[in-house]
Amino acid sequence: MTAGTTRVDVALGARGYPILIGPGLRARVGTLIREALPKARRAFVVTDTRVAALYQNDLTTGLERADVAWTLHAVPAGEASKSFAHLEALLEAMLGFGIERGTPVIALGGGVVGDLAGFAAAVALRGVPLVQIPTTLLSQVDSSVGGKTAINSRHGKNLIGAFHQPQLVLADTETLNTLPRRELLAGYAETAKYGLIGDAPFWDWLEAHGAALLDGDPALRAEAIAISCRAKAAVVAADEREAGQRALLNLGHTFGHALEAETGYGPDLLHGEGVSIGMVMAFDLSHRLGLCAGPDVERVRRHFEAVGLPVRPDPSRAWNIDRLLAHMAKDKKVEDGRVTFVVADGIGHAHVKRDVPMETVRNTLAAVVG
């Protein structure tokens, strides 16, 4: 491991894997893949059109230096690529390339590419190796780690997918330098989540350093990614299939996914923006349930506003509470017809609650969209 690179291990026994965090990793991908997968001689790269223009040459040159043959499949940038149509086209391209069970699929991009490529890797030939190279803050701190892969349905977000752990995750911190501010902020919401669910000192750290992190401090960015990945790795190792504590990682997501569904998963609301709004609403719901003190709710809202994240849905849009509740009813965490929520007793103290009165949820929504 070179200087400036941090390693975090996901402890899943024989299926465990390293997360490497640092600058310039994309150019070393061939060597690093050959270390993780010594028999790999060919690779299938999945990216999107925007990332390809920025980093395709670095990646493919790194593969060629290690004598790894490659082909590349690019999908349009954006959430709409997590669809049956794009999955089918990707799988046909992989099979046309002659992918074998030892051929790694390399996901170069953000959460959309990682989810789509990961799901394709899970089902092609009943499973082929996956290497995640996340290029956004959101994917580096969250979606590239843990093996969740999925596409969207008209019925909801991430409802069709599989658990498929990668063999290797390379979080190249230099790729954040080309990330639009809005997408950087969306990833910051998922970073802040780790402080809210179980690490109050990390939340304190973000309140002190979040602005500098967002403004480009490379050391702060690397530290935040490493802290987030250690937290995610610990949760995944303890609960790989989301039977218990891994559900805590969905703080704010039940609200956020409903907002995303109502906006059609388009550019009007990024996933991280929905999560930001959703986490504020989750803390407000917790306060209404008598679990969380009002000052903690305001502290979350105030910090997100200070860094530039949205804390309420677009007021210029006509929101229908019944439709939002209907979206929630299709959430993956619904059990016996009841919507499951992640709530908090305070910053750093989240838990799952399965008996939330829907009238209280309605009142929480009405406070911001009613």
C-alpha positions, 0 to 999 in steps of 0.5 A: 500500500502506497503512502497516503492510502488508507485501508479499511477491511470489511470482515466477512470471512472468506468473502471479506475485502479491502477498501482502499482510500487515497489519491490516484488509485484509478491509475493503479487499478490493473495492479490492484486488481491483479493482486486481489484477483491473480487470475484476472486477464480480462475485465468488463468496465461499466461507467456512465458517459460523464465519468467516461469523459473524465476518467476512462483513459486513466483507468484503461491505461492502468489496466493495460499496464498490468496486461489486463484486456478490457472493454467498456460499456457506458450508460447515460448519467443519472438515476434513469439508468437504473432500469430494466432496459439498461440492465438488459443492454448491459447483460447482453454486452457482457455476454457478447464480450464473452465474460467468464466466471472469473472476469471482473466487472469494474464499476467506475462511477457513482451510486447509479453505476455501482448499483447497476453494474453490481446487480449485473455482476450478481446475476450474470453467469450466477455471479462474477467478481465485482470491483467498485471504483466509486467516483462520488462522495456518496458512493465512496462513503456508502453505496460501494460498500456492503454488497447492496445492488439494485435497479428501480421499478415504477413501484419504488426505488431499489426494489429489484436487486441482490446482495453481491459483495465486491472483491475490492473497493478503490475510493480515489479521493482525486475524483471528488475534485471534479464533482459538482458542488450539488453532488458533493453535498448529496454525498455529504448527507450520507456521510453525516448519517454515520454521526447521527445514527451512532457516532455523536463525536463524528457529528461534532467533528463534521460541525467543526470541519464539514465546511472545509471538507466541502470546500476541498480540504483533501485530508479532511475528505480522506478522514471523513471517508475512512470514518464512514467506511469503518462504520459501514464495514462494522455494520455490514460485518455484523448484519450483512443481509439487513436483518437487524442493525444494518437497517439503521443505515436507512435513517431518513431514507423512508421519507427520502425515497418517497420524495424521490419517487414523487419526483420521478427519480429525476434531476429535480431531487438527488438521492442525497438531497432526499436523504438530507430532507428525510433525516431532518424529518426523521428527527422531527418524527422522533421529537413528535414521538417523545424520543428526541429533544427539540434542540437536537432536531434544530441542530441537525436542521441548522447544520444541513442548512449551514453547508447548503443541504435542503432541509424541506421539500421544494415549496414551489412544488405541489406535494400530495401527502396521501401519495407520499404515504402510498410510496412509503407503503411500498418501502422495502422495510415494510413488515406485515403492512406496517412501515418501519422507520429509523428514529433517534433518541438524540444525535448518535442514538438511532434505532428501528421502530415498527409501530409508528402511528401513521397519523404522526407520520402524516403530521410530520409530512404536513409540517413541511409540505402541507 
